[in-house]
Amino acid sequence: MPKMSGKVVLITGAARGIGAETARHLARRGAQLSLVGLEPDELRAVAAELGDGHTWFEADVTDPDSISAAVEHTVAELGGIDVVIANAGIAPFGTVRDHDTRAFTKTIDVNLNGVFHTAKAALPHVIDRRGYVLVVSSLSAFAPVGGMAAYTASKAGAEALASALHSEVAHLGVAVGSAHPSWIDTDLVRDASADLASFRRMRKLLPWPMHATTSVEKCARAFADGVERRARRIYVPRAIMLMHWIRNVPASRLVGRLMLPSLRRIVPQMEREVADLGRSFSARNDRIQSGRH
């Protein structure tokens, strides 16, 4: 019998991209999925695609009452929760000097506070089943890139939160992991590339494996494999593991000196491009967020 057979998995940010594709992989392995997010039409469509035995709930991870309602809905519909994947996330554009304050705060609220609200709401049920919590962090948690300060800060915080939670619940039989994908071929990455030429240039400057792009399908398969083995860390691609162990190198003085000539050109270009856009998020993400608040 597959390891995930009959296991109930709640995924936030499940309407599209990595969340939706991970749900597909886990459903094929026998899991029952609860899809949570801000896009009801997309959530409904993914749940219908998965077939009977799955559910969905529209919820906002920045609202504790909203995510708690999604958790209770999941328990009522599917009988409990074995695994929670805190996947919901956003990524704004801009440097610290010129960043829109509301966009920075919103990013921390979704990517860090949202993880806290999700884990806190689901933990009583996950503890009951001695289950697993997966926090989706990022390569940027240990390899910061200029122009992505809000995203980097939020994902570094999410990684630290996962590590603290791991030490808090291990004695209860609950495993906690963090996932660290690099550039995944999602709407978020494609939109940033389309909006900002400077973003494309900066990515090309990054050394291997930091510039590699991975398909959503491969990323989701790695997530599903990690959930099955209750992994402490998941790296996508696996070579990103190297960056975790040498995480202080990107911030070193030597690397800073090597990057400085390029950054002198690219950072001002990015600031001009973001100012010309007149928004801090991709057009799609801007519509989703403004539609909810």
C-alpha positions as CSV (number, residue, x, y, z in Angstrom):
1,M,0.0,0.0,0.0
2,P,1.4,3.5,-0.9
3,K,2.7,5.4,2.1
4,M,0.3,8.3,1.5
5,S,-2.8,6.1,1.1
6,G,-5.6,7.6,3.2
7,K,-3.5,10.4,4.6
8,V,-5.2,13.8,4.7
9,V,-3.0,16.6,3.4
10,L,-3.9,20.3,3.6
11,I,-2.1,22.6,1.2
12,T,-2.3,26.4,1.2
13,G,-1.7,28.3,-2.0
14,A,-3.2,25.3,-3.8
15,A,-5.0,27.0,-6.6
16,R,-2.2,26.9,-9.1
17,G,1.6,26.4,-9.5
18,I,3.5,24.3,-7.1
19,G,0.6,23.9,-4.7
20,A,-1.8,22.5,-7.3
21,E,0.8,20.2,-8.9
22,T,1.9,18.9,-5.5
23,A,-1.7,18.1,-4.8
24,R,-1.9,16.1,-8.0
25,H,1.2,14.1,-7.2
26,L,0.0,13.3,-3.6
27,A,-3.5,12.4,-4.8
28,R,-2.0,9.9,-7.3
29,R,-0.2,8.4,-4.2
30,G,-3.5,7.8,-2.4
31,A,-3.7,11.0,-0.3
32,Q,-6.9,13.0,0.4
33,L,-6.3,16.6,-0.3
34,S,-7.7,19.8,1.2
35,L,-6.9,22.7,-1.2
36,V,-6.8,26.1,0.5
37,G,-6.3,29.5,-1.2
38,L,-7.7,32.8,-2.4
39,E,-9.0,31.7,-5.9
40,P,-12.2,29.7,-5.5
41,D,-12.8,29.0,-9.2
42,E,-9.3,27.5,-9.5
43,L,-9.5,25.6,-6.3
44,R,-12.8,24.1,-7.3
45,A,-11.4,23.1,-10.7
46,V,-8.3,21.4,-9.2
47,A,-10.4,19.5,-6.6
48,A,-12.8,18.3,-9.4
49,E,-9.7,17.2,-11.4
50,L,-8.5,15.2,-8.5
51,G,-11.8,13.3,-8.2
52,D,-13.9,12.2,-5.2
53,G,-12.5,12.3,-1.7
54,H,-11.0,15.7,-1.9
55,T,-12.1,19.1,-0.7
56,W,-11.3,22.8,-1.0
57,F,-11.8,26.0,1.0
58,E,-11.3,29.6,0.2
59,A,-9.2,31.2,2.9
60,D,-6.6,33.9,3.6
61,V,-3.5,32.7,5.5
62,T,-3.0,36.3,6.9
63,D,-6.3,36.0,8.7
64,P,-6.1,33.5,11.7
65,D,-9.9,33.1,11.8
66,S,-10.0,32.4,8.0
67,I,-7.3,29.7,8.1
68,S,-8.8,28.2,11.3
69,A,-12.1,27.8,9.5
70,A,-10.3,26.1,6.6
71,V,-8.7,23.6,9.0
72,E,-12.0,22.9,10.7
73,H,-13.7,22.4,7.3
74,T,-11.0,19.9,6.4
75,V,-11.4,18.0,9.6
76,A,-15.2,17.9,9.2
77,E,-15.0,16.8,5.6
78,L,-12.0,14.4,5.7
79,G,-11.8,13.3,9.4
80,G,-8.5,14.9,10.4
81,I,-5.2,16.2,9.1
82,D,-2.0,14.1,8.7
83,V,0.1,16.7,6.8
84,V,0.0,20.4,6.4
85,I,2.0,22.2,3.6
86,A,2.3,25.9,4.2
87,N,2.9,26.8,0.6
88,A,1.1,30.2,0.1
89,G,3.5,32.9,-0.9
90,I,4.0,36.1,-2.8
91,A,7.0,38.0,-4.1
92,P,7.1,41.8,-4.7
93,F,9.5,43.8,-6.8
94,G,11.8,46.5,-5.5
95,T,14.9,47.4,-3.5
96,V,14.8,48.5,0.2
97,R,15.5,52.1,-0.7
98,D,12.5,52.4,-3.1
99,H,10.2,49.6,-1.8
100,D,6.5,50.2,-1.3
101,T,6.1,49.9,2.4
102,R,2.7,48.2,2.1
103,A,4.0,45.6,-0.3
104,F,6.9,44.8,2.0
105,T,4.6,44.4,5.0
106,K,2.2,42.3,2.9
107,T,4.9,40.0,1.9
108,I,6.0,39.3,5.5
109,D,2.3,38.9,6.4
110,V,1.7,36.2,3.8
111,N,5.1,34.4,3.7
112,L,5.9,34.4,7.4
113,N,2.8,35.3,9.4
114,G,0.8,33.1,7.1
115,V,3.0,30.1,7.9
116,F,2.6,30.7,11.6
117,H,-1.2,31.0,11.3
118,T,-1.4,27.8,9.2
119,A,0.8,25.8,11.4
120,K,-0.8,26.9,14.6
121,A,-4.4,26.2,13.4
122,A,-3.5,22.7,12.1
123,L,-1.1,21.6,14.8
124,P,-3.7,20.1,17.2
125,H,-4.9,17.8,14.5
126,V,-1.4,17.0,13.1
127,I,-0.3,16.1,16.7
128,D,-3.3,13.8,17.1
129,R,-2.0,11.8,14.1
130,R,1.8,12.3,14.8
131,G,1.9,13.9,11.4
132,Y,4.2,16.2,9.4
133,V,4.4,19.9,8.7
134,L,6.2,21.2,5.6
135,V,7.0,24.9,5.4
136,V,7.8,26.1,1.9
137,S,10.8,28.5,2.2
138,S,13.2,29.2,-0.6
139,L,16.8,29.1,-1.9
140,S,16.7,32.8,-1.1
141,A,16.6,32.0,2.6
142,F,20.3,31.3,2.5
143,A,21.3,33.0,-0.8
144,P,19.9,36.6,-0.7
145,V,19.6,38.4,-4.0
146,G,19.4,42.2,-4.4
147,G,16.0,43.5,-5.3
148,M,14.2,40.7,-3.4
149,A,14.7,41.9,0.2
150,A,11.1,41.4,1.2
151,Y,10.9,37.9,-0.2
152,T,14.3,36.9,1.2
153,A,13.5,38.2,4.7
154,S,10.2,36.4,4.7
155,K,11.6,33.1,3.5
156,A,14.5,33.3,5.9
157,G,12.0,33.8,8.7
158,A,9.9,30.9,7.5
159,E,13.0,28.6,7.5
160,A,13.8,29.7,11.1
161,L,10.2,29.2,12.1
162,A,10.3,25.7,10.8
163,S,13.5,24.9,12.6
164,A,12.1,26.2,15.9
165,L,8.8,24.3,15.4
166,H,10.8,21.2,14.7
167,S,12.4,21.4,18.1
168,E,9.1,22.1,19.8
169,V,7.1,19.2,18.5
170,A,9.6,16.4,17.8
171,H,8.8,14.9,21.3
172,L,5.2,14.7,20.2
173,G,6.0,12.5,17.2
174,V,5.5,15.3,14.7
175,A,8.1,15.9,12.0
176,V,8.7,19.4,10.5
177,G,10.5,20.2,7.3
178,S,11.4,23.2,5.2
179,A,11.5,23.2,1.4
180,H,14.0,25.3,-0.5
181,P,13.2,25.6,-4.2
182,S,15.3,27.7,-6.5
183,W,13.8,29.2,-9.6
184,I,10.7,27.2,-10.5
185,D,8.8,27.8,-13.8
186,T,5.7,29.3,-12.1
187,D,3.5,32.3,-12.9
188,L,5.4,34.2,-10.2
189,V,8.8,33.7,-11.9
190,R,7.5,34.2,-15.4
191,D,5.7,37.4,-14.5
192,A,8.8,38.8,-12.9
193,S,10.9,38.0,-15.9
194,A,8.3,39.6,-18.2
195,D,8.0,42.7,-16.1
196,L,11.7,43.4,-15.4
197,A,14.6,43.1,-17.8
198,S,16.9,43.7,-14.8
199,F,15.5,40.6,-13.1
200,R,16.5,38.6,-16.1
201,R,20.0,40.1,-16.1
202,M,20.5,39.4,-12.5
203,R,19.5,35.8,-12.8
204,K,22.0,35.3,-15.5
205,L,24.8,36.6,-13.3
206,L,24.1,34.0,-10.5
207,P,26.5,31.0,-10.4
208,W,25.3,27.4,-10.8
209,P,23.2,26.0,-9.3
210,M,21.5,29.3,-8.3
211,H,20.5,30.3,-11.8
212,A,18.9,26.9,-12.7
213,T,15.2,26.7,-13.6
214,T,13.2,23.7,-12.6
215,S,9.8,22.7,-13.9
216,V,6.7,22.8,-11.7
217,E,6.2,19.1,-12.2
218,K,9.7,18.2,-11.0
219,C,9.4,20.5,-8.0
220,A,6.0,19.0,-7.0
221,R,7.4,15.5,-7.3
222,A,10.3,16.4,-5.0
223,F,7.8,17.9,-2.5
224,A,5.7,14.8,-2.7
225,D,8.7,12.5,-2.2
226,G,9.7,14.7,0.8
227,V,6.3,14.5,2.4
228,E,6.4,10.7,2.0
229,R,9.7,10.4,3.9
230,R,8.9,13.3,6.3
231,A,12.0,15.1,5.2
232,R,13.7,17.6,7.4
233,R,14.8,19.6,4.3
234,I,13.8,19.4,0.6
235,Y,16.1,21.1,-2.0
236,V,14.9,21.7,-5.6
237,P,17.0,21.0,-7.5
238,R,19.0,18.8,-5.2
239,A,22.2,20.7,-6.0
240,I,20.8,23.6,-3.9
241,M,21.8,21.6,-0.9
242,L,25.4,22.8,-1.6
243,M,24.2,26.4,-1.2
244,H,22.7,25.6,2.2
245,W,26.0,24.3,3.5
246,I,28.0,27.3,2.1
247,R,25.3,29.8,2.9
248,N,27.7,32.5,4.1
249,V,29.5,32.6,0.8
250,P,27.0,34.7,-1.2
251,A,27.2,37.4,1.5
252,S,31.0,37.2,1.7
253,R,33.3,40.2,1.0
254,L,34.9,38.4,-2.0
255,V,31.5,37.7,-3.7
256,G,30.4,41.2,-2.9
257,R,33.4,42.7,-4.7
258,L,32.9,40.4,-7.7
259,M,29.2,41.4,-8.0
260,L,29.6,45.1,-7.4
261,P,30.3,46.2,-11.0
262,S,27.2,44.5,-12.3
263,L,25.1,45.5,-9.4
264,R,26.0,49.2,-10.0
265,R,24.2,48.9,-13.3
266,I,21.4,46.4,-12.5
267,V,20.1,47.8,-9.2
268,P,19.4,51.3,-10.5
269,Q,17.8,49.7,-13.6
270,M,15.5,47.6,-11.4
271,E,14.5,50.7,-9.4
272,R,13.6,52.6,-12.6
273,E,11.7,49.6,-14.0
274,V,9.6,49.1,-10.8
275,A,8.9,52.8,-10.7
276,D,7.7,52.7,-14.3
277,L,5.5,49.7,-13.6
278,G,3.6,51.6,-10.9
279,R,3.1,48.4,-8.8
280,S,5.1,46.2,-6.6
281,F,3.6,42.8,-7.5
282,S,3.0,41.1,-10.8
283,A,-0.3,42.1,-12.5
284,R,-1.8,38.7,-11.7
285,N,-0.8,38.7,-8.0
286,D,-1.9,42.4,-7.7
287,R,-5.4,41.4,-8.9
288,I,-5.6,38.4,-6.5
289,Q,-4.4,40.4,-3.4
290,S,-6.5,43.5,-4.2
291,G,-9.5,41.4,-4.7
292,R,-9.3,40.0,-1.2
293,H,-8.5,43.2,0.8
